[in-house]
Amino acid sequence: MGSQEDITNLTPQFTIPAGTTATPASGVAQNFSNPVKYTVVSNDGFTGKSYFVHVTQIEAPAITRFSVDGIAGTILDTNQTIILLLPPSYDLSNITPAIEAPAYYTVSPESGVSQDFSSYPRRLYGYQYRKYLTKVYEVSVSLGSSNIAFIGDGNDVSSILDDDARAAAQYLQATYPDEFNYIKFSDITAAALEDIKVVMLYYLTPLPNQGYAATPDNVLTMLPAELQPNTPQSNALTAWVKAAYMFIAGDPTPLSTF
């Protein structure tokens, strides 16, 4: 019996020969968590036979893990959906997933076989041969963005005022040439951040007698004007951070605004 059934409240139906009586009777609900004894006796009471009925629940078919190169998908058993987000370097038309299921169950298409996920959702079937239980999953595989943005005071990387900040931006650009973006402080908007996953700020405020570093009691005033609290740029960046993206700051250290 399937695992979705409540075996504490099953109502069996059975037929017995004429002239006999069964206890418990057919059509009476029983708790089959343990074996239930049924006794059939003749109406004259001279002959009888007992049966012990065992009910075994079969584990429902299930995919327990769906991954590609160690990147695991999210399995939502309630609506039989699997969602997997891969880096942008992958080719969706040639994805080879590793699929795990309980013992005695098999999956079609099989684990380790290349599949085309460019048109999704794609259906996967988890089933058990001997009991003919079937469960259908819809699998959606998509590519994420790994875009990185450096924010600064110059119109471009080469015009960033502070030489250390400029060097940091140049290093990031050289290390991630295909993912790198530069956004000027004044150009920070929700639209500009839409496809960005990581933002880096390396900012040393050139104020007199400050040593080009923030102090615990002077953090906000050390920020550029565009990143002061409640500016459009600050609000856009704050909302972006709250959406669970990564913000990396070099200096000031405690950027309490975000």
C-alpha positions in Angstrom: 0.0 0.0 0.0 1.3 3.5 -0.8 2.9 5.6 1.8 0.2 8.3 1.4 -2.5 6.0 2.8 -3.5 6.1 6.5 -3.2 2.5 7.6 -4.6 3.4 11.1 -8.0 3.7 9.4 -8.5 1.3 6.6 -11.8 -0.3 5.7 -11.3 -3.7 4.0 -14.0 -5.4 2.0 -14.0 -9.2 1.7 -16.3 -12.1 0.9 -17.0 -15.2 3.0 -19.0 -18.3 2.2 -22.7 -18.5 2.9 -23.5 -19.7 6.4 -20.4 -18.2 8.0 -19.7 -15.1 10.0 -16.5 -13.0 10.2 -15.2 -11.0 13.1 -14.4 -8.2 12.5 -17.0 -7.9 9.8 -16.3 -6.7 6.2 -16.6 -3.0 5.8 -15.6 -2.1 9.3 -12.6 0.3 9.7 -9.5 -1.1 11.4 -6.1 0.0 12.5 -3.5 -1.9 10.6 -0.4 -0.5 12.3 -0.1 -4.0 13.7 -1.5 -7.3 12.2 -5.3 -7.6 12.6 -6.9 -11.0 13.3 -9.9 -12.0 11.3 -11.9 -15.1 12.4 -14.4 -16.8 10.2 -16.8 -19.4 11.9 -19.7 -21.4 10.6 -23.1 -20.4 11.9 -23.4 -23.6 13.8 -20.2 -22.8 15.6 -18.5 -26.1 14.9 -15.9 -24.9 12.4 -13.8 -21.8 12.1 -10.5 -20.4 10.8 -8.5 -17.3 11.7 -6.4 -15.1 9.4 -3.8 -12.4 10.4 -3.8 -9.5 8.0 -0.5 -7.6 7.6 -0.5 -4.3 5.8 2.9 -3.0 4.5 3.4 0.5 3.3 5.6 1.1 0.3 7.8 4.1 0.2 6.6 6.4 -2.5 8.9 7.0 -5.5 11.2 10.0 -4.9 14.2 11.7 -6.3 16.4 12.5 -3.3 19.2 14.4 -5.1 19.5 16.1 -8.5 22.9 17.7 -9.2 25.2 18.8 -11.9 29.0 18.8 -11.2 28.2 18.9 -7.5 25.7 21.8 -7.8 22.5 20.5 -6.2 19.0 21.4 -7.3 16.1 22.2 -5.0 13.6 19.4 -4.8 10.0 20.4 -4.0 8.2 17.1 -3.4 4.9 18.8 -2.6 4.5 19.9 -6.2 7.0 17.4 -7.7 9.3 20.1 -9.0 13.1 20.3 -9.2 14.8 23.7 -9.8 18.5 24.0 -10.6 20.5 27.2 -11.2 23.9 26.8 -12.9 26.7 29.3 -13.7 26.4 31.0 -17.1 29.3 29.0 -18.6 27.1 25.9 -18.9 25.3 24.8 -22.1 21.7 24.0 -21.3 21.4 21.8 -24.4 24.0 19.4 -23.0 23.5 18.9 -19.2 24.5 15.6 -17.5 22.7 15.4 -14.2 23.5 13.0 -11.3 20.2 11.7 -9.9 19.8 9.8 -6.7 16.7 7.8 -5.6 16.0 5.2 -2.9 17.0 1.6 -3.4 14.8 -0.5 -5.7 13.7 2.6 -7.5 14.9 3.7 -10.9 14.7 7.0 -12.8 14.1 7.7 -16.4 15.9 9.3 -18.1 18.8 7.7 -16.2 21.4 9.4 -14.1 24.6 10.3 -15.9 22.9 10.7 -19.3 23.2 14.0 -21.1 19.9 15.9 -21.5 18.7 19.0 -23.3 17.3 21.5 -20.8 17.2 24.5 -23.1 13.4 24.0 -23.3 12.1 23.6 -19.9 10.5 22.3 -17.8 11.7 18.8 -18.7 9.9 15.8 -17.1 11.7 13.1 -15.1 10.0 10.0 -14.0 10.8 8.2 -10.7 9.2 4.8 -10.3 9.6 1.4 -8.8 9.4 -1.6 -11.1 7.9 -4.2 -8.7 5.1 -2.1 -7.3 4.4 0.0 -10.4 4.3 3.3 -8.4 5.1 6.3 -10.5 6.0 9.9 -9.6 6.6 12.6 -12.2 8.9 15.5 -11.6 9.2 18.7 -13.7 12.8 19.8 -13.8 13.8 23.4 -14.6 17.5 24.1 -15.2 18.5 27.7 -15.9 21.7 29.8 -16.0 22.4 32.4 -13.4 24.3 35.6 -13.8 27.7 36.1 -12.1 28.0 39.8 -13.1 30.3 41.8 -10.8 30.2 45.6 -10.4 32.8 47.9 -9.0 31.3 51.3 -7.8 33.5 54.4 -7.7 33.7 58.1 -8.1 35.2 58.3 -11.6 33.4 58.2 -15.0 35.3 55.0 -15.7 37.9 52.8 -14.0 40.8 54.8 -15.3 39.5 58.0 -13.8 38.8 56.8 -10.2 40.5 59.4 -8.0 42.2 57.3 -5.4 45.0 55.2 -6.7 44.4 52.2 -4.4 40.7 52.1 -5.3 41.6 52.4 -9.0 44.1 49.5 -8.6 41.4 47.4 -6.9 39.0 48.1 -9.8 41.6 47.3 -12.4 42.5 44.0 -10.6 38.8 43.0 -10.5 38.4 43.9 -14.2 41.5 41.9 -15.2 40.5 38.9 -13.1 36.8 38.8 -14.3 36.9 40.4 -17.8 33.6 38.8 -19.0 31.7 39.6 -15.8 33.1 43.0 -14.8 30.9 46.1 -14.8 31.8 49.6 -13.6 29.1 51.9 -12.1 29.7 55.4 -11.1 28.3 56.4 -7.7 25.8 58.8 -9.3 24.6 56.2 -11.8 23.6 53.6 -9.2 19.9 52.7 -9.8 17.8 49.5 -9.5 18.0 49.1 -13.2 21.8 49.4 -13.2 22.0 46.7 -10.5 19.4 44.4 -12.0 21.8 41.8 -13.5 24.6 42.3 -10.9 25.3 39.6 -8.3 28.3 41.1 -6.5 29.1 44.7 -5.8 32.5 45.9 -4.6 33.2 49.3 -3.0 36.8 50.4 -2.2 36.6 54.0 -1.0 39.0 56.1 0.9 37.5 59.5 1.5 40.0 62.3 0.9 39.1 64.6 3.8 41.7 66.7 5.6 43.4 65.2 8.6 41.4 62.0 8.4 44.2 59.7 7.3 42.1 58.5 4.4 40.2 56.0 6.6 36.9 55.9 8.4 36.6 56.0 12.1 33.8 54.3 14.1 32.1 57.6 14.9 32.5 59.1 11.5 31.4 56.4 9.0 28.5 58.0 7.3 30.2 61.3 6.8 33.1 59.5 5.2 30.8 58.0 2.6 30.5 59.7 -0.8 27.5 62.1 -1.1 25.6 59.7 -3.3 25.8 56.9 -0.7 24.6 59.0 2.2 21.4 57.7 3.9 18.1 58.1 2.0 19.7 59.2 -1.3 18.2 57.5 -4.4 21.6 55.7 -4.9 21.8 54.5 -1.3 18.2 53.3 -1.4 18.7 51.4 -4.6 21.9 49.7 -3.2 20.2 48.9 0.1 17.3 47.2 -1.6 19.7 45.3 -3.8 21.6 44.1 -0.7 18.4 43.0 1.0 17.6 40.8 -1.9 20.5 38.6 -0.7 23.2 39.7 -3.1 26.8 40.2 -2.0 28.2 43.6 -1.1 32.0 43.8 -0.5 33.5 46.9 1.0 37.1 47.8 1.4 36.9 51.0 3.4 35.1 52.5 5.2 35.0 49.3 7.3 31.6 49.5 9.1 29.2 50.5 6.3 26.2 50.7 8.6 24.1 52.4 5.9 23.8 49.0 4.1 
